[in-house]
């Protein structure tokens, strides 16, 4: 058993799942995340 961690763009997730099924991967767990950026503070 091997653990693979990947960052996949949302519009490609179905392609990735299909490709993994084709090679025999039966278990898949995914989670959706969002990125936020901090505004840089400016000093006066």
Contact map, one row per residue, 1 for C-alpha under 8 A:
11100000000000000000000000000000000000000000
11110000000000000000000000000000000000000000
11111000000000000000000000000000000000000000
01111100000000000000000000000000000000000000
00111110000000000000000000000000000000000000
00011111000000000000000000000000000000000000
00001111100000000000000000000000000000000000
00000111110110000000000000000000000000000000
00000011111110000000000000000000000000000000
00000001111110000000000000000000000000000000
00000000111111000000000000000000000000000000
00000001111111110000000000000000000000000000
00000001111111111000000000000000000000000000
00000000001111111100000000000000000000000000
00000000000111111110000000000000000000000000
00000000000111111111000000000000000000000000
00000000000011111111100000010000000000000000
00000000000001111111110000000000000000000000
00000000000000111111111000000000000000000000
00000000000000011111111110000000000000000000
00000000000000001111111111000000000000000000
00000000000000000111111110000000000000000000
00000000000000000011111110000000000000000000
00000000000000000001111111000000000000000000
00000000000000000001111111110000000000000000
00000000000000000000100111110000000000000000
00000000000000000000000011111000000000000000
00000000000000001000000011111100000000000000
00000000000000000000000000111110000000000000
00000000000000000000000000011111000000000000
00000000000000000000000000001111100000000000
00000000000000000000000000000111110000000000
00000000000000000000000000000011111000000000
00000000000000000000000000000001111100000000
00000000000000000000000000000000111110000000
00000000000000000000000000000000011111000000
00000000000000000000000000000000001111100000
00000000000000000000000000000000000111110000
00000000000000000000000000000000000011111000
00000000000000000000000000000000000001111100
00000000000000000000000000000000000000111110
00000000000000000000000000000000000000011111
00000000000000000000000000000000000000001111
00000000000000000000000000000000000000000111
